[in-house]
Amino acid sequence: MTSTNMRKTKIYLETTLFNYYFEPDRDAHADTVRLFKEIAAGKYEAYTSDTVIDELEDAQEPKRANMLGLIPKYGITVLKPSDVAERLADIYINEGIIPPTHREDGLHIAIAAVNDLDIIFSLNFRHIVKGRTIMETAKINLFHGFRAIELNSPMGMD
């Protein structure tokens, strides 16, 4: 396949990325900013969701406006959670992969799966970027006709 035929890697930006972008003292800040620069340079086709926006809305001003401003600034497409994604997130919960109190974490993964994205970038190591979640959501996704989504942090980028 020539480079002109290859599609761009489609990535999903989970809520934590928007936070770390504006937190220069956090360990992953530089890697997060680098990821956004790579989006701007056209390396990735970037997506997020209404679920992320709902979470960002809870932040205090001016950080709230700054984080939400990254979406148009970097041309990030916002996806809506479909009924299929909602059901897939519920399966993750019912299987004990995502705690019911953190349903939005399952919804991030499900939205990416249903929309045929390649990678979720997150700094949520408690529920998203962890071995068990990666393995178990991959099995469930494949069983239900979706691809296994790579769950990674900006520090794990090539």
LOBA-746815 format. One record per atom (N, C-alpha, C): z, y, x. Coordinates in steps of 0.1 Angstrom, whole numbers, plus 2048, in hexadecimal, padded with zeros to 3 digits. Example, Ala and Ser with C-alpha at 12.3 -4.5 7.8 and 13.67 -1.06 7.14 Angstrom:
84E7C7884;84E7D387B;84E7DF884;8477EA880;8477F5889;84F800881;
***
This chain:
8007F4808;800800800;80080C809;7F7816806;7F782280E;80182B80A;805835812;80F83E80E;80C846802;7FF8487FF;7FB8507F3;7FD8487E6;7FE83A7E7;8018327DC;81082F7D9;8188327E3;82682F7E2;82D8397D9;8358347D0;83D83D7C8;8498427CF;84E84E7CC;85A8537D2;86684B7CD;87084A7D5;87C8437D1;88384C7C6;8868457BB;88D84C7B0;89C84B7B1;8A38567B2;8B18557B4;8B985C7A9;8C58577A6;8CE85D79C;8D98637A4;8DC86F7A0;8E88767A7;8F387679D;8FE86F7A1;90A86E799;91387A79B;91C87C793;924889792;92A88D79F;92F8837A7;9368877B3;92D88E7BD;92088C7BD;9178937C7;9188A27C4;9188A67B8;9188B47B5;9258BB7B9;9308B37B8;93D8B87BD;93D8BA7CC;9398AF7D3;9398B07E2;9308BA7E8;9258BD7E1;91C8C87E6;9238D57E9;92D8D87E0;9358E47E1;9428E37E8;9458D87EF;9528D57F5;9508D3804;94E8DD80C;94B8DC81A;9558D5822;9628D481D;96C8CD825;96D8BE822;9658B9819;9658AB816;95C8A381F;960897822;95988F82C;94A88D829;94688C81D;93888981A;930895817;9358A1819;92E8AE816;9218AF81D;9218AD82A;9148AE832;90A8A482D;90E89882B;90488E826;8FF891818;907897810;90389B802;8F98A6803;8FC8B080B;8F38BB80C;8E58B6812;8E68AD81B;8DA8A7821;8D18A0816;8D889980D;8D1892803;8CA89C7FA;8D18A77F6;8CA8B27EE;8BE8B87F5;8C08BA802;8B48BF80A;8A98B680A;8AB8A980A;8A189F80A;89A89F7FC;8A18A17F2;89C8A37E5;8928AF7E4;8978BA7EA;88F8C67EA;8828C47F2;8838BC7FD;8778B9805;86E8AF7FF;8718A97F4;8688A07ED;86A8927F0;87488E7F8;8768807FB;8798777EF;88187D7E6;8858757DA;88187C7CD;8808747C3;87F87A7B5;88D8787B0;8948847AD;8A28847A9;8A488579A;8AE87D796;8B287D788;8C287E787;8C688377C;8D4882778;8D4880769;8E0882763;8E0880754;8E988974D;8E8889740;8F1891737;8FF88C739;90288073D;90F87B740;91588374C;90D885756;91188D762;91489C75D;90B8A1756;90C8AF751;9198B1749;91C8A7741;9298A7739;9358A8742;9348A074D;93F89F757;9408AD75E;9358B2762;9358BF76A;93A8CA761;9388CA754;93C8D474B;94B8D674B;9538CB74F;9618CC750;9678D475C;95E8D7765;9638DE771;9668ED76E;96E8F3777;971901776;96690977B;964915776;95B91F77B;960925788;959929792;94A929792;94491B796;94C91279A;94790579F;93E8FE794;9428FF788;93B8F977D;92C8FE77D;92B90B77D;91D91177C;91690E789;91C90E794;91690A7A1;9108FC7A1;9198F379C;9148E579C;9098E3792;90A8E8786;8FF8E777C;8F28EE781;8F48F8789;8E88FF78F;8E08F7799;8E68EC79E;8DF8E47A8;8D48DC7A0;8D58DA793;8CB8D278C;8BE8D978C;8BD8E6787;8B08ED787;8AC8F0795;8B68F479E;8B28F87AC;8AB8ED7B3;8AE8E07B1;8A88D57B8;89E8CD7AF;89C8D27A3;8928CC79A;8968BE796;8A38BC793;8A88AF78F;8A68AD780;8A08A277D;89D89E76F;8AA899769;8AD89D75D;8B9899756;8B588F74B;8BB88374C;8B9878743;8C3877738;8BF87372C;8C9872721;8CD863721;8D986071E;8DD85271C;8D784C70F;8CF842711;8C983B705;8D38316FF;8CF82C6F3;8D78216ED;8D88156F6;8CD8126FD;8CC807706;8D5809712;8D6815717;8DF818723;8ED81771E;8F081C712;8FE81B70C;90280C70B;8F9804706;8FD7F6705;8FF7EF712;8F67F371C;8F87ED729;9057F1730;9097FE72E;916802733;9217FA72D;9207F8720;92A7F0719;92B7E271F;9207DC722;9207CF729;9277CF736;9257D973E;92D7DB74B;93C7DB748;93F7E273D;94E7E373A;9537D6735;94B7D072B;9507C3726;9517B8730;9497B973B;9497AF746;9547B2750;95B7BD74E;9667C1757;9627C8764;9557CC764;9507D3771;9557E1771;9547E8766;9587F6765;9637F775B;96E7FE75F;9797FF755;975807749;97A80473D;97780B731;97A81A732;98481D739;98882B73B;97E833744;97582C74A;96B833753;95D82F74E;95B82F741;94E82B73B;942833741;94483F744;93A848749;934842756;93D83C75E;93883676B;92E82A768;93182275E;92781875A;91B81E754;91C82974D;911830747;907835752;90D83A75D;90483F768;8FB83476D;90182876F;8FA81D774;8EF818769;8F481775D;8EB813752;8DF81C750;8E1829751;8D783374F;8CC83175A;8D182F766;8C882D772;8C0820770;8C681676B;8C0809769;8B580A75E;8B9810753;8B0810748;8A481974B;8A5823753;89B82C757;893828764;89681C768;88E816774;89081E780;89C823783;89E82B78F;8A282179A;8A18267A7;8A381D7B2;8B181D7B8;8B78297B9;8C482A7BF;8CD8347B8;8D98317B7;8E383B7B2;8EB83F7BE;8EB84C7C0;8F38527CB;9008577C5;90B8527CA;9198557C5;9238557D0;92D85D7CE;93985C7D7;9458567CF;94284F7C5;94D8497BD;94E83B7C2;9578397CC;95982C7D2;9628237CA;9688287C0;9728207B8;96B8187AE;96081D7A7;95A81679C;94B81479E;94481C7A7;93681B7A8;9318157B5;93481C7C0;92F8177CD;93980D7D3;9398017CE;9427F77D3;93B7E97D1;93E7E07DA;9377D37DA;9377CC7CD;9427CB7C6;9427C37B9;9397CA7AF;93A7D77AE;9327DE7A4;9237DC7A7;9207DD7B4;9127DC7B8;90D7CE7B4;9147C37B7;9107B67B5;9107B37A6;91A7B679F;91B7B3791;9127BA788;9107C778A;9067CF782;8F87CA785;8F57C6791;8E87C1794;8E57B478C;8EF7AB78B;8ED79F784;8EB7A2775;8F37AB76F;8F17AE761;8E47B575F;8E07BF767;8D47C5766;8C87BC766;8C87B376F;8BD7A9770;8BD7A0764;8C879C760;8C9793754;8C379A747;8C57A7747;8C07AF73B;8B37B573D;8AC7B1748;89E7B674A;89C7C3751;8A77C7758;8A67D3760;8A87D076F;8A47D9777;8A57D6786;8B47D978A;8B77D3795;8C47D579C;8C37E37A2;8CC7EC79F;8CC7F97A5;8D47FA7B1;8CF8007BC;8D78027C8;8E180C7C6;8EE8097C8;8F98137C7;8FD8177D5;8FC8237D8;8FE8287E6;9048357E7;9098397F2;90E8477F4;90484E7FE;90585B7FE;8FC862807;8FE85E816;90A859819;90D855827;90584882A;901841820;8FA834822;8EB835822;8E6842822;8D8844822;8D284082F;8C583D82E;8BD83983B;8BC845844;
***
